[in-house]
Amino acid sequence: MKPIEYLQPQLPAILQDLEAIVTLEAPSHDLPGLAKVADWIAAQFGPLGSLEREETPNGPLLRVRIPGAGKKVLVLCHFDTVHPVGAFATPWKIEGDRAYGPGIYDMKGNIVQLLWALRANRALGLGLPTLELLFTPDEEVGSAASRAAIEAGALRNDLVLVLEAPMGNGDLKVARKGVGQYRLTAHGKPAHQGVEPEKGVNAIVELAHQISRIVALQDWEQGTTLGPNVIKGGTTSNVVAATAWVEIDLRVWTMAEAERIEKALKALEPLLPGATLSVEGGLNRPPMEPSPASLELFEMARRIGAELGLHLGAGRVGGGSDGNFTAALGVPTLDGLGLFGEAAHQLSENVYIPQIPTRIALLSGILHELSQ
């Protein structure tokens, strides 16, 4: 029996597991909610291998080790979501051929996908590689408490599979932009705006000059963008603004571009006499640049998908994931292996029910081939 033949009749049970994890609402930083999801994951995956649980400031981090053959594989999942508790009027519903709920697509549903891929291979006597499954609680807020464990796990293994959502058309992800967060602060000098404005140095005016310079650093052909998207300055309207700052979102496809931008930001010089500038921040996630080994991994997945009727492409996306960290270490990484759906981070977030068994079978086939 093929995995898809085993999984199709299991769809009602798979949906029950989806409902169970999705209705345990767990936005980032909600430690009680995250603990409940971690308990559910431990109960489901613990019997499949050896379970370790580490409490971090951002919530529980779980690691499950499953012995196998062939390759040593790190599988990355996160269980925090962006949705506040109660954001969905109904945290679980099925309408037509789609299931809706907070984090079902990004990415609680993909934890269930992994669970059933493992169950399918066990039930059918199909091989598994040596697996290290890592479930993290803070991917949506930068993975500060998880990054060390992610990178150490990557270096222990031959390759990394990331169960983030696929592209909107179902393609896998072989490249992601790096993400940088910077704050540029202009320092001026306060003065009374009506009595002696000439004695002041307006930090907001200085910052306005600098923002045009920042935007000029963009390179659309290279895919390099800088978003000065949050700005604040001054105290009251009758005082020359003494300080002002802007938060800048950087997205780059390559480390070379990241280094170019950081060097340019730190080299900015003030235009107004008496003003000074300071820059804080840096690259939060390095770019996930495709390597020959990661593209070979994609080709294997593409071939297995074709046998299931899936036509998978090699997608590139501007958003980051924990796969950025592992790829930057030179470890072959394939991302976007999760369930097919749409509307990540939106109140209409959903997965497409008819394709659930197929996407699980894809992961099952990948794991089996990696065990050879």
Buried (B, 14 or more C-beta within 10 A) or exposed (E): EBBBEBBBEBBEEBBEBBBBBBBBBBBBBBBEBBBBBBBBBBEBBEEBBEBEBEEBEBBBBBBBBBEBEBBBBBBBBBBBBBBEBEEBEEBBBBEEEBBBBBBBBBBBBBBBBBBBBBBBBEBBEBBBBBBBBBBBBBBBBBBEBBBEBBBEBBEEBBBBBBBBBBBEEBBBBBBBBBBBBBEBBBBBBBBEBEEEEEEBBBBBBBBBBBBEBBEEBBBEEEBBBBBBEEBEBBEEEEBBBBBBBBBBBBBBBBBEBBEBBBEBBEEBEBBBEEBBBEBEBEBBBBBBBBBEBBBEBBEBBBEBBEEBEBEBBBBBBBBBBBBBBBBBBEBBBBBBBBBBBBBBBEEEBBBBBEBBBBBBBBBBBBBBBBBE
